[in-house]
Amino acid sequence: MLRNQKLLVARAEAGLRLDRFLRNRFPGLPPRGVWYALESGAVRVEGEKGTKGRPVREGETVTVDAIAESGDWLPCPCDLPGASVAYADGHVAVLCKPHDVHTEPQRPNEPGTLAGFLRERFPHVAGIAPVPGLTLLTRLDYATSGAVPAALTREALAALQHEREMGRLGKRYLCLVEGEVASPMSIDWVIDAGGSEAVRVRNDRKEPDPRRWTLVEPVRSGGGVTLVRATISRGKRHQIRAHLAAAGHPIVGDRRYGAVPPEGPGKYRLMLHAEEVTFRHPATGDTMTVACPPPAEFAPG
């Protein structure tokens, strides 16, 4: 962690955006370190909180309380409560993530992440991919539980990343949704991720790549809700949540794309669980399906 830096803006630097000025002064730092420092208020220009788009002027003093270096973004090894290893050999592992934890660090030296659990169980992966997510192949939202595959060798990481890009890393989810879903459906609307935290579904446009569709199959219904299985192969951020909400069946407990239940915001977790992943084993070529059993709240009431 770089701390207590005072920087005087030179004539050649005048007019640069503050984030660019910092990246130029600290070229070895990861961009997310600069972003986090700005967002957290650790950077001031002439005593005032700096924003990334603010142009700096010659002679101004930029004060930096702290900026995280690359090592500060590595997951902290941890024995994560509720997490487990569903499968592991010398090439690949599948972890079961509990809900309400981050898959990878969102801030420097953040404890209690699934990537930290991976590093605790398989320490050598930090040497394979020294980045916040290490060798995890998928990233689940904070509130989502379930299966996340990870590579345990460099060769396996390259092979599984290729499978993921080709849409051959299959993911099946259990979702408890509002309303009755009477029959299977394919949701093929375009998702516009944009730059905001929430995505937008364009239900006037069909996604041409079927690998980006959400395939939905009902399991059981009753009491105004339906348990469904949703399958994706090359999903976008929040795809299942946004697609189901746009189809009129938001996931129970989804306060971003659905409605807060009348019982109050603390009644339900996000009822989305990554039930299983399917992939071609990077060493044997065999197709593997590994499951993480759903939590008790998905059982019939």
C-alpha positions in Angstrom: 0.0 0.0 0.0 1.4 3.4 -1.0 0.8 5.9 1.7 1.1 9.7 2.3 2.1 10.9 -1.1 2.3 14.6 -2.0 2.5 15.3 -5.7 3.1 18.7 -7.3 1.5 19.0 -10.8 4.1 20.0 -13.4 3.5 22.2 -16.4 3.5 19.2 -18.8 0.8 17.5 -16.7 -1.6 20.4 -16.6 -5.0 19.5 -18.1 -4.8 15.8 -17.4 -7.7 14.1 -15.8 -6.9 13.3 -12.2 -7.2 9.5 -12.7 -4.8 9.7 -15.7 -2.4 11.9 -13.7 -2.3 9.3 -10.9 -1.8 6.4 -13.4 1.1 8.3 -15.0 2.7 9.0 -11.7 2.2 5.4 -10.4 2.5 3.3 -13.6 2.9 0.0 -11.7 -0.4 0.3 -9.8 -3.5 -1.5 -11.0 -6.2 0.8 -12.4 -8.7 -0.5 -9.8 -6.3 0.8 -7.1 -6.5 4.3 -8.5 -10.3 4.0 -8.9 -10.8 2.8 -5.3 -8.6 5.5 -3.9 -10.6 8.2 -5.7 -14.0 6.7 -4.8 -13.0 6.3 -1.1 -11.9 9.9 -0.8 -8.2 9.0 -0.3 -7.1 11.6 -2.9 -7.4 15.3 -2.5 -6.5 18.2 -4.7 -5.6 21.4 -2.9 -7.4 19.9 0.1 -10.7 19.0 -1.6 -11.8 15.5 -2.5 -10.6 14.6 -6.0 -12.8 13.1 -8.7 -11.5 11.1 -11.6 -12.6 13.5 -14.3 -11.2 16.6 -12.6 -8.4 18.3 -14.7 -5.3 19.1 -12.7 -3.6 22.5 -13.0 0.1 23.4 -12.9 1.3 24.0 -9.4 -1.6 22.2 -7.6 -0.8 19.8 -4.9 -2.3 16.3 -5.0 -2.4 14.5 -1.7 -2.8 10.7 -1.6 -3.5 9.1 1.7 -3.2 5.6 0.4 -3.4 3.7 -2.9 -3.6 -0.1 -3.0 -0.8 -1.9 -4.9 -1.3 -5.2 -6.8 -0.6 -7.4 -3.8 -3.3 -5.6 -1.8 -5.9 -6.9 -4.2 -5.0 -10.5 -3.8 -7.7 -12.4 -1.8 -6.9 -12.9 1.9 -6.8 -16.7 2.6 -9.7 -17.7 4.8 -11.8 -20.6 6.0 -15.1 -19.3 4.7 -18.2 -20.4 6.8 -20.7 -22.2 4.6 -18.2 -22.8 1.7 -17.1 -26.2 0.6 -15.2 -28.1 -2.1 -17.7 -30.1 -4.2 -14.9 -31.7 -6.4 -11.2 -31.4 -6.8 -8.4 -33.3 -8.6 -5.0 -32.1 -9.7 -6.4 -30.0 -12.5 -9.7 -28.4 -11.5 -11.9 -27.8 -8.5 -15.5 -26.8 -8.0 -16.3 -24.7 -5.0 -19.7 -24.2 -3.3 -20.2 -20.5 -2.5 -22.5 -19.4 0.3 -24.9 -16.5 -0.3 -24.0 -13.0 0.9 -20.3 -13.2 0.3 -18.3 -11.7 -2.5 -16.8 -14.1 -5.1 -13.6 -11.9 -5.3 -12.4 -8.9 -3.3 -14.2 -5.6 -4.0 -11.7 -3.6 -1.8 -8.1 -4.0 -0.9 -7.3 -6.7 1.7 -10.9 -7.7 1.9 -11.5 -10.8 4.1 -14.1 -13.5 3.7 -14.4 -14.0 -0.1 -14.7 -17.2 -2.1 -11.4 -16.4 -3.8 -9.8 -16.3 -0.4 -11.3 -19.7 0.4 -9.8 -21.0 -2.8 -6.4 -19.6 -1.9 -6.7 -21.1 1.6 -7.4 -24.6 0.2 -5.1 -24.4 -2.9 -2.4 -21.8 -2.1 -0.4 -22.3 -5.3 -3.2 -20.8 -7.4 -1.9 -17.3 -6.4 1.1 -18.0 -8.5 -0.9 -19.0 -11.5 -3.1 -16.0 -11.7 -2.2 -13.2 -9.1 -5.4 -11.2 -9.6 -8.5 -10.7 -7.4 -10.4 -13.7 -8.7 -7.3 -15.9 -9.0 -8.3 -19.0 -11.1 -12.1 -18.9 -10.5 -13.9 -19.3 -13.9 -17.2 -17.7 -13.1 -18.3 -14.9 -10.8 -21.6 -15.1 -8.8 -23.3 -12.0 -7.4 -22.9 -11.3 -3.7 -26.3 -12.7 -2.8 -26.2 -15.7 -5.1 -25.0 -19.1 -3.8 -23.7 -22.2 -5.6 -21.1 -23.8 -7.8 -18.0 -22.0 -9.1 -15.3 -23.9 -11.0 -11.6 -23.1 -10.6 -8.5 -24.2 -12.4 -5.6 -25.7 -10.5 -2.9 -25.5 -13.2 -1.9 -23.0 -15.8 -2.8 -25.5 -18.6 -6.3 -26.1 -17.0 -6.9 -22.3 -16.7 -6.1 -21.7 -20.4 -8.3 -24.6 -21.5 -11.2 -23.7 -19.3 -11.0 -20.0 -20.2 -11.3 -21.1 -23.8 -14.3 -23.3 -23.1 -15.9 -20.4 -21.3 -15.4 -18.0 -24.2 -16.8 -20.6 -26.6 -19.9 -20.9 -24.5 -19.2 -24.5 -23.5 -19.1 -23.9 -19.8 -22.7 -24.7 -18.9 -24.4 -23.3 -15.7 -27.7 -24.3 -14.3 -29.5 -22.4 -11.6 -32.4 -22.9 -9.2 -34.6 -19.8 -8.9 -37.7 -19.2 -6.9 -39.7 -16.7 -9.0 -43.0 -14.8 -8.5 -46.1 -16.0 -10.3 -46.8 -19.3 -12.0 -44.5 -20.6 -14.8 -46.6 -23.3 -16.4 -44.3 -24.5 -19.2 -40.7 -24.2 -20.3 -39.6 -21.0 -22.1 -36.6 -19.5 -23.8 -35.9 -15.9 -23.0 -34.0 -14.5 -26.0 -34.1 -10.7 -25.5 -31.0 -8.6 -25.9 -29.4 -7.4 -22.7 -27.8 -4.0 -22.7 -25.3 -3.9 -19.9 -24.4 -0.3 -20.4 -22.3 1.3 -17.7 -24.7 1.2 -14.7 -25.0 -1.4 -12.0 -28.3 -2.7 -13.4 -28.7 -4.0 -16.9 -31.6 -3.3 -19.3 -33.5 -5.9 -21.2 -34.5 -4.9 -24.8 -37.6 -7.0 -25.3 -38.0 -5.4 -28.7 -34.8 -7.1 -30.0 -33.9 -10.8 -30.2 -30.4 -11.9 -29.2 -28.9 -13.6 -32.3 -26.5 -15.8 -30.2 -28.5 -18.6 -28.6 -25.6 -19.1 -26.1 -26.8 -15.9 -24.5 -30.4 -17.0 -24.1 -31.9 -18.1 -20.8 -33.7 -21.4 -20.9 -36.3 -21.8 -18.1 -38.0 -25.0 -17.0 -40.6 -25.1 -14.1 -40.0 -27.5 -11.3 -43.0 -26.9 -9.0 -45.4 -24.1 -8.2 -47.7 -23.1 -5.4 -48.5 -20.1 -3.2 -48.0 -17.6 -5.9 -44.4 -18.6 -6.7 -42.6 -21.2 -8.9 -39.4 -23.0 -8.5 -37.6 -23.0 -11.9 -34.3 -24.2 -13.3 -32.6 -21.6 -15.6 -29.7 -22.6 -17.9 -27.2 -20.3 -19.5 -23.9 -21.0 -21.4 -22.4 -17.6 -22.1 -24.3 -15.3 -19.8 -24.0 -11.6 -19.3 -24.0 -9.8 -15.9 -27.3 -10.3 -14.1 -28.7 -12.1 -17.2 -31.0 -14.6 -15.3 -32.3 -12.0 -12.9 -33.0 -9.4 -15.6 -34.5 -11.9 -18.1 -36.9 -13.4 -15.6 -38.0 -10.0 -14.3 -38.6 -8.8 -17.9 -40.6 -11.9 -18.5 -42.9 -11.0 -15.6 -41.3 -13.5 -13.1 -38.8 -11.6 -10.9 -36.7 -13.8 -8.6 -38.0 -13.7 -5.0 -35.9 -11.4 -2.9 -34.4 -9.5 -5.9 -34.6 -5.9 -4.8 -32.8 -4.7 -7.9 -35.0 -6.2 -10.6 -38.1 -7.2 -8.6 -40.1 -5.8 -5.7 -39.4 -5.9 -2.0 -41.8 -8.5 -0.5 -44.6 -7.1 1.7 -43.1 -8.9 4.7 -40.1 -6.5 4.5 -36.6 -6.3 3.0 -35.1 -8.8 5.4 -37.6 -11.6 4.9 -36.0 -13.3 1.9 -32.5 -13.7 0.5 -32.1 -13.6 -3.2 -33.5 -17.0 -4.2 -30.9 -17.8 -6.8 -28.6 -20.7 -6.5 -26.0 -22.0 -9.1 -27.0 -25.6 -8.8 -24.4 -27.2 -11.2 -21.7 -26.5 -13.7 -20.9 -28.6 -16.8 -17.5 -28.5 -18.5 -15.0 -30.6 -20.5 -12.3 -31.8 -18.2 -9.0 -29.9 -19.2 -6.9 -33.1 -18.9 -9.1 -36.0 -19.9 -11.6 -34.3 -22.2 -14.5 -36.0 -20.5 -17.7 -34.0 -19.9 -18.2 -33.4 -16.2 -21.2 -32.1 -14.3 -20.6 -31.1 -10.7 -23.5 -30.0 -8.4 -23.7 -27.9 -5.2 -26.8 -29.0 -3.3 -29.3 -26.1 -2.8 -29.7 -24.5 0.7 -32.6 -25.6 2.9 -34.7 -22.5 1.9 -35.2 -24.0 -1.6 -36.9 -27.1 -0.2 -40.7 -27.3 -0.4 -42.4 -25.3 2.2 
